[in-house]
Amino acid sequence: MRQVRESPFYLYSQARISANYAAYQSALRGLDSIIGYAVKANNNMLIMRHLQSMGSGAVLVSGNELRAAMVAGFDPTRSAQHCLAPGSEEPCKQGGQVTHLGRGPKS
């Protein structure tokens, strides 16, 4: 690995990400559930594509996050978008409704 001087960088472990995802899958086995990756937490396209390839859905708050999730290949029917205020990309102040894309609001 090359040395990076005086510049911050992020180093991710694909093996650790995969193991963590597998642990969630194991814990949720038998339940009607979707593991969702919060795109807001880290929109690194390689990580998003890797998690999508493992079966992850996406948890979205903004239109930009939806666009990034679509580029990464996430299935909209396995994703959830937090309620947005009309004409805005700000989360709703009240209610906090989550819409499962392709399924409508979740009670």
N, C-alpha and C positions, 0 to 999 in steps of 0.2 A: 504494500500500500504506500502511496506517495505521502510525503510529509506536507502538511499545510501550515504555512507560517502566518501568524498574526491575523488569522481570519477564522471566524467561527464557522462550524459546519455541523451538520447532523449526521450521525451514523446510525443506521437502522439495521436490525437483524431480521432477515426474512424468516429464518428458522424460529425466532422468538415470536414474531407476529403470527406465524402459522400455528405454533404450539398454543398460543393464547386463544386463537380462534377455535382450535380444536377442543380446548377445555370448555369454552362456552357451548359448543355443539354437544359435547358429552353431557354437560350439566342440564341442557334443555331437551335432551333426547326424550321423545314420547309426548312432548308438549306442542301444541299448535303455536309456534313462535317463529319470529324472524329475527336474526341477529342483524342489527343495523349499525353501520359505521357512521359516526358523526363527522360529516364532511367539514364542518366548521373547525373541528379539532386539528385537522391536518389535511390540506388538499393536495398533498403530493400525489401526482398522477400514478406513479409506479406502485405506491402503497395501495391506492384506491383500486387499481386494476387487479392487483394481487388478491385483495380481499373479495372483490367482485368475483374473481375466478374460483374462490373457495365457497361462494354461495351467499355472501353477505348482501344485505340490502343497504340502502343509504338513508340516513336521517338528515333532513335538509331544513334550512330556515329561510334561505333567500333564493331568488331566481338564479343568481350566479352559481350557487351551490348545485342547483338542479342542472344547470348547463354542464358543470364540471362532472357531475355524476353520470350524465348521459354520455359524455365523451369517454368516460372510463368504462362504459358498458353496463352500468347498473340497470337492472330491470325495474321500471317504474312501479310495477305491481308488487314489488318486494321492498318498496321504499316508503318512507313516511315524511310528510312535510308539515312542520308546525304552522299553525294558522298565521296568516299574514294580514296586516291591516290593508284594506282596499287602496289600491294605487300607491302602495309603499312596499319596501322590502324590510320594514320593521316588523318584528313579531307583534302579534296582538297583545294589547295591554291586559285584557281580561279574557278569561275563558281558557286560554292555552290549549285550544282544540288542536288535535293532531289528525291530519287527514292521511289515510293510507292510500297513496296514489293508486288509482284503478279500483279502489274499494269504497271510497267515500269516507265520511267522518267515523271515527271510532268512539264508541260510548265509554 
